C-alpha cells in the first residue's frame, strides 16, 4: 500500500486551500502560478489549472518556458526525455511533429525566448556523452505572433494532441 510523503501532504493541503478560495483569490493565485492573468473567471477552470500546476511542480515536471542550461542537469538525470516545443517550420500552424533530434541540425527551426536555445542545449547534452534518446514533439506556430507563455487556440489544440500522442507512446512502451 502506498503512503503519502510530506511533499504529497503539503501539496494536498495547498490544493484543499484552493477549493475554499473565491474567484478573485483564484485569479491572483493563477498569476502567481503562471506569471500572467487568466482570461477566465470560471471558478472550476481556475481551480483545476492551478491544482494541475501545483501537482506538476511537485512531481518534477519542468514548467513551460524553462530553458537554457537550467535544463541540462534534469536532462542528464532523466530516465526518459520527452519535450514539447514551439517550431517555425513552414508546416500549417498547429501541426505536431515527432522527431528524435541528436544534433541541432536535426531539430526543426524554432523561435525561442530562452537565453540558450533548445538546439544548443541538445548539442551540449550529447557532446557531454549522453546516449539518452530525446523525443521531441514540435508544434508549428505562427512566426509572426509575439512570444508569450500563453497558447493561441491552435496551439492549445496542438498541445492537447501532443499530450495524447505522448500518452499513447508511453502506454505502448509500457505494454512491451
Secondary structure, DSSP 8 states (H G I E B T S, - for coil): -----HHHHHHHHHHHHHHT--HHHHHHHHHHHHSS--S---HHHHHHHHHHHHHHHHTT---TT--TTHHHHHHHH-SSEEEEEEE--SS-TT-EEEE--SSGGGS------SSS-HHHHHHHHHHTT----EEEEEEE--TTS---SS--HHHHHHHHHHHHHHHHHHHHHHH-
